[in-house]
């Protein structure tokens, strides 16, 4: 056994704080939940599917929970949230579709 090793992790003076590596925004992994939220949100608005709008809300919440790059992910998530809310408003409050049974 060596008496004092400089790389001994039990020595408080040898401990260094963790510094995460710097990753460029274009090298971050794709936010699939945000992309799926946008697809469901657009489908909810265009085709007036209630389920699609609700799924867009769920995927938006998941995207917010897993946000890595604040600036770009927030733009994508806010756009998906607007489509989802727009779809819900047009489905529940908007005018009835022609030929739809009420």
DSSP file (Angstrom, degrees, kcal/mol; ACC not computed):
  #  RESIDUE AA STRUCTURE BP1 BP2  ACC     N-H-->O    O-->H-N    N-H-->O    O-->H-N    TCO  KAPPA ALPHA  PHI   PSI    X-CA   Y-CA   Z-CA
    1    1 A X              0   0    0      0, 0.0     2,-0.3     0, 0.0     0, 0.0   0.000 360.0 360.0 360.0 131.7    0.0    0.0    0.0
    2    2 A X        -     0   0    0      1,-0.1     3,-0.3     0, 0.0     0, 0.0  -0.617 360.0-137.4 -83.8 148.6    1.3    3.4   -0.9
    3    3 A X  S    S+     0   0    0      1,-0.3     2,-0.4    -2,-0.3    -1,-0.1   0.944  85.4  10.2 -74.5 -48.4    1.0    6.0    1.9
    4    4 A X        -     0   0    0      3,-0.0     2,-0.5     0, 0.0    -1,-0.3  -0.891  64.9-176.0-139.0 106.6   -0.2    9.0   -0.1
    5    5 A X    >   -     0   0    0     -2,-0.4     3,-1.4    -3,-0.3     6,-0.1  -0.872  22.1-143.7-100.5 132.6   -1.3    8.7   -3.7
    6    6 A X  T 3  S+     0   0    0     -2,-0.5    -1,-0.1     1,-0.3     5,-0.0   0.726  99.5  52.3 -71.0 -20.6   -2.3   12.0   -5.4
    7    7 A X  T 3  S+     0   0    0      3,-0.0     2,-0.5    -3,-0.0    -1,-0.3   0.224  75.6 130.4 -98.3  15.9   -5.1   10.4   -7.4
    8    8 A X    X   -     0   0    0     -3,-1.4     3,-1.7     1,-0.2     6,-0.2  -0.571  51.2-151.1 -69.5 117.7   -6.7    8.9   -4.4
    9    9 A X  T 3  S+     0   0    0     -2,-0.5    -1,-0.2     1,-0.3     6,-0.0   0.640  90.7  68.2 -68.9 -11.5  -10.5    9.8   -4.5
   10   10 A X  T 3  S+     0   0    0      4,-0.0     2,-0.6     3,-0.0    -1,-0.3   0.594  77.4  94.3 -82.9  -8.5  -10.7    9.7   -0.7
   11   11 A X    X>  -     0   0    0     -3,-1.7     3,-1.1     1,-0.2     4,-0.6  -0.742  67.5-152.2 -83.6 119.8   -8.5   12.8   -0.4
   12   12 A X  G >4 S+     0   0    0     -2,-0.6     3,-0.7     1,-0.3    -1,-0.2   0.827  95.1  57.0 -61.8 -31.2  -10.7   15.9   -0.1
   13   13 A X  G 34 S+     0   0    0      1,-0.2    -1,-0.3    -3,-0.1    -2,-0.0   0.745 104.3  53.0 -72.8 -20.7   -8.0   18.1   -1.7
   14   14 A X  G <4 S+     0   0    0     -3,-1.1    -1,-0.2    -6,-0.2     2,-0.2   0.561  84.9 107.8 -88.9  -9.1   -7.9   15.9   -4.8
   15   15 A X    <<  -     0   0    0     -3,-0.7     2,-0.4    -4,-0.6    -6,-0.0  -0.492  50.0-168.7 -73.7 135.8  -11.6   16.1   -5.4
   16   16 A X        -     0   0    0     -2,-0.2     3,-0.1     3,-0.0     2,-0.1  -0.963  26.0-108.8-122.9 141.5  -12.6   18.2   -8.4
   17   17 A X        -     0   0    0     -2,-0.4     2,-0.3     1,-0.1     0, 0.0  -0.376  40.1-103.1 -68.4 148.5  -16.2   19.4   -9.1
   18   18 A X        -     0   0    0     -2,-0.1     2,-0.5     1,-0.0    -1,-0.1  -0.555  34.2-168.4 -74.0 129.9  -17.9   17.8  -12.1
   19   19 A X        -     0   0    0     -2,-0.3     3,-0.1    -3,-0.1    -1,-0.0  -0.972  19.4-133.4-118.9 113.8  -18.0   20.0  -15.2
   20   20 A X        -     0   0    0     -2,-0.5     2,-0.0     1,-0.1     3,-0.0  -0.344  30.7-100.7 -67.0 147.7  -20.3   18.6  -17.9
   21   21 A X        -     0   0    0      1,-0.1     2,-0.5    -2,-0.0    -1,-0.1  -0.368  36.7-111.5 -66.9 146.9  -18.8   18.6  -21.4
   22   22 A X        -     0   0    0     -3,-0.1     2,-0.4    -2,-0.0    -1,-0.1  -0.681  35.1-168.4 -82.1 126.4  -19.9   21.5  -23.7
   23   23 A X        -     0   0    0     -2,-0.5     5,-0.1    -3,-0.0     2,-0.1  -0.964  21.3-122.6-119.6 131.1  -22.1   20.2  -26.6
   24   24 A X    >   -     0   0    0     -2,-0.4     3,-1.6     1,-0.1     4,-0.4  -0.387  25.6-117.2 -67.9 148.0  -23.0   22.4  -29.5
   25   25 A X  G >  S+     0   0    0      1,-0.3     3,-1.0     2,-0.2    -1,-0.1   0.834 114.7  55.2 -58.4 -33.1  -26.8   22.9  -30.1
   26   26 A X  G 3  S+     0   0    0      1,-0.2    -1,-0.3     0, 0.0    -2,-0.0   0.674 103.9  56.0 -74.9 -14.2  -26.7   21.2  -33.5
   27   27 A X  G <  S+     0   0    0     -3,-1.6    -1,-0.2     2,-0.0    -2,-0.2   0.472  83.0 108.7 -94.0  -2.5  -25.1   18.1  -31.9
   28   28 A X  S <  S-     0   0    0     -3,-1.0     3,-0.1    -4,-0.4    -3,-0.0  -0.382  80.6 -97.1 -71.0 151.8  -27.9   17.6  -29.3
   29   29 A X        -     0   0    0      1,-0.1     2,-0.1    -2,-0.1    -1,-0.1  -0.292  47.9 -91.1 -67.1 157.7  -30.2   14.6  -29.9
   30   30 A X        -     0   0    0      1,-0.1     2,-1.3    -3,-0.1     3,-0.2  -0.425  29.5-128.1 -71.0 140.2  -33.5   15.1  -31.6
   31   31 A X     >  +     0   0    0      1,-0.2     4,-1.8    -2,-0.1     3,-0.2  -0.724  32.2 176.0 -89.5  90.1  -36.5   15.9  -29.5
   32   32 A X  H  > S+     0   0    0     -2,-1.3     4,-2.8     1,-0.2     5,-0.2   0.863  74.9  56.6 -66.9 -36.1  -38.9   13.3  -30.8
   33   33 A X  H  > S+     0   0    0      1,-0.2     4,-1.9     2,-0.2    -1,-0.2   0.877 107.9  48.8 -65.8 -35.2  -41.6   14.1  -28.3
   34   34 A X  H  > S+     0   0    0      2,-0.2     4,-1.8     1,-0.2    -1,-0.2   0.896 112.3  48.4 -67.7 -39.8  -41.7   17.8  -29.5
   35   35 A X  H  X S+     0   0    0     -4,-1.8     4,-2.1     2,-0.2    -2,-0.2   0.915 112.2  48.0 -66.1 -42.9  -41.8   16.7  -33.1
   36   36 A X  H  X S+     0   0    0     -4,-2.8     4,-2.7     1,-0.2     5,-0.2   0.872 108.5  55.9 -65.4 -36.3  -44.6   14.2  -32.5
   37   37 A X  H  X S+     0   0    0     -4,-1.9     4,-2.4    -5,-0.2    -1,-0.2   0.899 107.5  48.6 -62.6 -40.3  -46.5   17.0  -30.5
   38   38 A X  H  X S+     0   0    0     -4,-1.8     4,-2.6     2,-0.2     5,-0.2   0.924 111.5  49.4 -65.4 -43.3  -46.3   19.3  -33.5
   39   39 A X  H  X S+     0   0    0     -4,-2.1     4,-2.2     1,-0.2    -2,-0.2   0.938 114.6  44.1 -61.2 -47.5  -47.6   16.5  -35.9
   40   40 A X  H  X S+     0   0    0     -4,-2.7     4,-2.3     1,-0.2    -1,-0.2   0.877 112.7  53.1 -66.2 -36.6  -50.5   15.7  -33.5
   41   41 A X  H  X S+     0   0    0     -4,-2.4     4,-1.8    -5,-0.2    -2,-0.2   0.919 110.6  45.6 -64.5 -43.5  -51.3   19.4  -33.0
   42   42 A X  H  X S+     0   0    0     -4,-2.6     4,-3.0     1,-0.2     5,-0.3   0.901 113.2  50.5 -66.4 -40.4  -51.5   20.1  -36.7
   43   43 A X  H  X S+     0   0    0     -4,-2.2     4,-2.2    -5,-0.2     6,-0.6   0.879 108.8  52.8 -64.9 -36.2  -53.6   17.0  -37.3
   44   44 A X  H  X S+     0   0    0     -4,-2.3     4,-0.5     8,-0.2    -1,-0.2   0.875 115.1  40.4 -66.1 -37.0  -55.9   18.1  -34.5
   45   45 A X  H  < S+     0   0    0     -4,-1.8    -2,-0.2     3,-0.2    -1,-0.2   0.928 121.6  39.7 -76.4 -46.6  -56.4   21.5  -36.1
   46   46 A X  H  < S+     0   0    0     -4,-3.0    -3,-0.2     1,-0.2    -2,-0.2   0.924 129.9  26.6 -72.9 -44.6  -56.7   20.4  -39.7
   47   47 A X  H  < S-     0   0    0     -4,-2.2    -1,-0.2    -5,-0.3    -3,-0.2   0.469 100.7-126.1 -99.6  -2.8  -58.7   17.3  -39.3
   48   48 A X     <  +     0   0    0     -4,-0.5     2,-0.6    -5,-0.3    -4,-0.2   0.906  47.2 164.6  57.5  48.0  -60.5   18.3  -36.1
   49   49 A X     >  -     0   0    0     -6,-0.6     4,-1.6     1,-0.2    -1,-0.2  -0.859  27.1-162.6 -94.9 120.1  -59.5   15.2  -34.1
   50   50 A X  H  > S+     0   0    0     -2,-0.6     4,-2.3     1,-0.2     5,-0.2   0.914  90.9  53.1 -67.2 -42.5  -60.0   15.7  -30.4
   51   51 A X  H  > S+     0   0    0      1,-0.2     4,-2.5     2,-0.2    -1,-0.2   0.889 106.6  52.9 -61.0 -39.4  -57.8   12.7  -29.5
   52   52 A X  H  > S+     0   0    0      1,-0.2     4,-1.9     2,-0.2    -1,-0.2   0.896 108.9  49.1 -64.4 -40.2  -55.0   14.1  -31.7
   53   53 A X  H  X S+     0   0    0     -4,-1.6     4,-1.7     2,-0.2    -2,-0.2   0.897 111.7  48.9 -66.7 -39.5  -55.1   17.5  -29.8
   54   54 A X  H  X S+     0   0    0     -4,-2.3     4,-2.0     1,-0.2    -2,-0.2   0.896 110.2  51.1 -67.6 -38.5  -55.1   15.8  -26.4
   55   55 A X  H  X S+     0   0    0     -4,-2.5     4,-2.6     1,-0.2    -1,-0.2   0.870 106.5  55.3 -65.0 -35.1  -52.1   13.7  -27.5
   56   56 A X  H  X S+     0   0    0     -4,-1.9     4,-2.0     2,-0.2    -1,-0.2   0.899 106.7  50.5 -62.9 -39.7  -50.3   16.8  -28.6
   57   57 A X  H  X S+     0   0    0     -4,-1.7     4,-2.1     2,-0.2    -2,-0.2   0.915 111.2  48.8 -62.5 -43.0  -50.8   18.3  -25.1
   58   58 A X  H  X S+     0   0    0     -4,-2.0     4,-2.0     1,-0.2    -2,-0.2   0.921 112.4  46.7 -64.8 -44.4  -49.4   15.1  -23.5
   59   59 A X  H  X S+     0   0    0     -4,-2.6     4,-2.3     1,-0.2    -1,-0.2   0.828 109.2  55.7 -69.1 -29.9  -46.3   15.1  -25.8
   60   60 A X  H  X S+     0   0    0     -4,-2.0     4,-2.5    -5,-0.2    -1,-0.2   0.922 107.5  49.0 -64.2 -43.3  -45.8   18.8  -25.2
   61   61 A X  H  X S+     0   0    0     -4,-2.1     4,-2.1     1,-0.2    -2,-0.2   0.900 111.7  49.1 -63.2 -39.7  -45.7   18.1  -21.4
   62   62 A X  H  X S+     0   0    0     -4,-2.0     4,-1.6     2,-0.2    -1,-0.2   0.901 110.7  50.3 -65.7 -40.1  -43.2   15.3  -22.0
   63   63 A X  H  < S+     0   0    0     -4,-2.3    -2,-0.2     1,-0.2    -1,-0.2   0.889 110.2  50.1 -65.4 -39.1  -41.1   17.6  -24.2
   64   64 A X  H >< S+     0   0    0     -4,-2.5     3,-1.0     1,-0.2    -1,-0.2   0.887 109.8  51.4 -64.3 -38.5  -41.1   20.3  -21.5
   65   65 A X  H 3< S+     0   0    0     -4,-2.1    -1,-0.2     1,-0.2    -2,-0.2   0.818 116.5  39.6 -68.8 -30.0  -40.0   17.7  -18.9
   66   66 A X  T 3< S+     0   0    0     -4,-1.6    -1,-0.2    -5,-0.1    -2,-0.2   0.092  81.7 148.7-106.3  21.9  -37.1   16.5  -21.0
   67   67 A X    <   +     0   0    0     -3,-1.0     3,-0.2     1,-0.2    -3,-0.1  -0.360  12.9 166.4 -65.1 129.4  -36.0   19.9  -22.3
   68   68 A X        +     0   0    0      1,-0.3     2,-0.8    -2,-0.1    -1,-0.2   0.806  69.0  41.0-106.5 -57.5  -32.2   20.1  -23.0
   69   69 A X  S  > S-     0   0    0      1,-0.2     4,-2.1   -44,-0.1     5,-0.4  -0.853  74.3-159.7 -98.2 108.8  -31.6   23.2  -25.0
   70   70 A X  H  > S+     0   0    0     -2,-0.8     4,-1.8     1,-0.2     5,-0.2   0.879  80.8  47.0 -60.5 -45.3  -33.9   25.8  -23.5
   71   71 A X  H  > S+     0   0    0      2,-0.2     4,-1.4     1,-0.2    -1,-0.2   0.960 119.8  32.9 -68.6 -53.5  -34.0   28.3  -26.4
   72   72 A X  H  > S+     0   0    0      1,-0.2     4,-1.9     2,-0.2    -1,-0.2   0.892 120.2  50.1 -73.8 -38.5  -34.7   26.0  -29.4
   73   73 A X  H  X S+     0   0    0     -4,-2.1     4,-2.7     1,-0.2     5,-0.2   0.858 107.9  54.2 -67.8 -34.0  -36.8   23.4  -27.5
   74   74 A X  H  X S+     0   0    0     -4,-1.8     4,-2.5    -5,-0.4    -1,-0.2   0.885 107.5  50.4 -68.2 -37.2  -39.0   26.1  -26.0
   75   75 A X  H  X S+     0   0    0     -4,-1.4     4,-2.0     2,-0.2    -2,-0.2   0.939 114.4  43.9 -63.2 -46.5  -39.8   27.5  -29.5
   76   76 A X  H  X S+     0   0    0     -4,-1.9     4,-2.2     1,-0.2    -2,-0.2   0.917 116.1  46.8 -65.7 -43.6  -40.7   24.1  -30.8
   77   77 A X  H  X S+     0   0    0     -4,-2.7     4,-2.4     1,-0.2    -1,-0.2   0.888 111.2  50.8 -68.5 -38.8  -42.7   23.2  -27.7
   78   78 A X  H  X S+     0   0    0     -4,-2.5     4,-2.2    -5,-0.2    -1,-0.2   0.890 110.3  50.2 -67.1 -37.0  -44.6   26.5  -27.6
   79   79 A X  H  X S+     0   0    0     -4,-2.0     4,-2.1    -5,-0.2    -2,-0.2   0.919 112.1  47.2 -64.6 -43.2  -45.6   26.1  -31.2
   80   80 A X  H  X S+     0   0    0     -4,-2.2     4,-2.3     1,-0.2    -2,-0.2   0.886 111.3  51.7 -65.3 -38.0  -46.8   22.6  -30.6
   81   81 A X  H  X S+     0   0    0     -4,-2.4     4,-2.7     2,-0.2     5,-0.2   0.895 108.4  51.4 -66.0 -39.4  -48.8   23.8  -27.5
   82   82 A X  H  X S+     0   0    0     -4,-2.2     4,-2.6     2,-0.2    -2,-0.2   0.919 111.0  47.6 -64.3 -42.4  -50.4   26.5  -29.6
   83   83 A X  H  X S+     0   0    0     -4,-2.1     4,-2.4     2,-0.2    -2,-0.2   0.911 113.0  49.3 -63.2 -41.1  -51.5   24.0  -32.2
   84   84 A X  H  X S+     0   0    0     -4,-2.3     4,-2.2     2,-0.2    -2,-0.2   0.925 113.8  44.3 -65.5 -44.4  -52.8   21.7  -29.6
   85   85 A X  H  X S+     0   0    0     -4,-2.7     4,-2.7     2,-0.2     5,-0.2   0.900 112.4  52.9 -67.5 -39.8  -54.8   24.4  -27.8
   86   86 A X  H  X S+     0   0    0     -4,-2.6     4,-2.5    -5,-0.2    -2,-0.2   0.911 109.9  49.1 -60.1 -42.0  -56.1   25.8  -31.1
   87   87 A X  H  X S+     0   0    0     -4,-2.4     4,-2.0     2,-0.2    -2,-0.2   0.906 111.7  48.0 -64.4 -42.0  -57.3   22.3  -32.0
   88   88 A X  H  X S+     0   0    0     -4,-2.2     4,-2.5     2,-0.2     5,-0.4   0.907 112.1  49.5 -66.0 -40.5  -59.0   21.9  -28.6
   89   89 A X  H  X>S+     0   0    0     -4,-2.7     4,-2.5     1,-0.2     5,-1.6   0.933 113.2  45.4 -64.8 -45.2  -60.7   25.3  -28.9
   90   90 A X  H  <5S+     0   0    0     -4,-2.5    -1,-0.2     3,-0.2    -2,-0.2   0.837 116.0  47.9 -68.6 -30.1  -62.0   24.6  -32.4
   91   91 A X  H  <5S+     0   0    0     -4,-2.0    -2,-0.2    -5,-0.2    -1,-0.2   0.900 125.0  25.8 -75.5 -40.7  -63.2   21.1  -31.5
   92   92 A X  H  <5S+     0   0    0     -4,-2.5    -2,-0.2    -5,-0.2    -3,-0.2   0.790 138.1  19.6 -96.7 -30.0  -65.0   22.0  -28.3
   93   93 A X  T  <5S+     0   0    0     -4,-2.5    -3,-0.2    -5,-0.4    -4,-0.1   0.708 101.7  91.4-112.6 -28.9  -66.0   25.7  -28.8
   94   94 A X  S   <S-     0   0    0     -5,-1.6     3,-0.1     1,-0.2    -4,-0.1   0.070  88.5 -68.0 -67.4 176.7  -65.8   26.3  -32.5
   95   95 A X        -     0   0    0      1,-0.1    -1,-0.2     0, 0.0    -2,-0.1  -0.272  58.9 -98.0 -66.1 153.1  -68.6   26.0  -35.0
   96   96 A X        -     0   0    0      1,-0.1     2,-0.1    -3,-0.1    -1,-0.1  -0.362  39.8-105.8 -70.6 150.0  -70.0   22.5  -35.8
   97   97 A X    >   -     0   0    0      1,-0.1     3,-1.9    -3,-0.1     2,-0.2  -0.469  42.5 -97.3 -71.4 145.8  -68.7   20.7  -38.9
   98   98 A X  T 3  S+     0   0    0      1,-0.3    -1,-0.1    -2,-0.1     3,-0.1  -0.481 111.0  14.1 -65.0 131.3  -71.1   20.6  -41.8
   99   99 A X  T 3  S+     0   0    0      1,-0.3     2,-0.3    -2,-0.2    -1,-0.3   0.465  94.3 137.1  84.0   1.9  -72.9   17.3  -41.8
  100  100 A X    <   -     0   0    0     -3,-1.9     2,-0.4     1,-0.0    -1,-0.3  -0.609  54.0-125.6 -83.8 142.2  -71.8   16.4  -38.2
  101  101 A X              0   0    0     -2,-0.3    -4,-0.1     1,-0.1    -1,-0.0  -0.709 360.0 360.0 -84.6 132.9  -74.3   14.9  -35.8
  102  102 A X              0   0    0     -2,-0.4    -1,-0.1    -6,-0.0    -2,-0.0   0.372 360.0 360.0-116.5 360.0  -74.7   16.8  -32.5
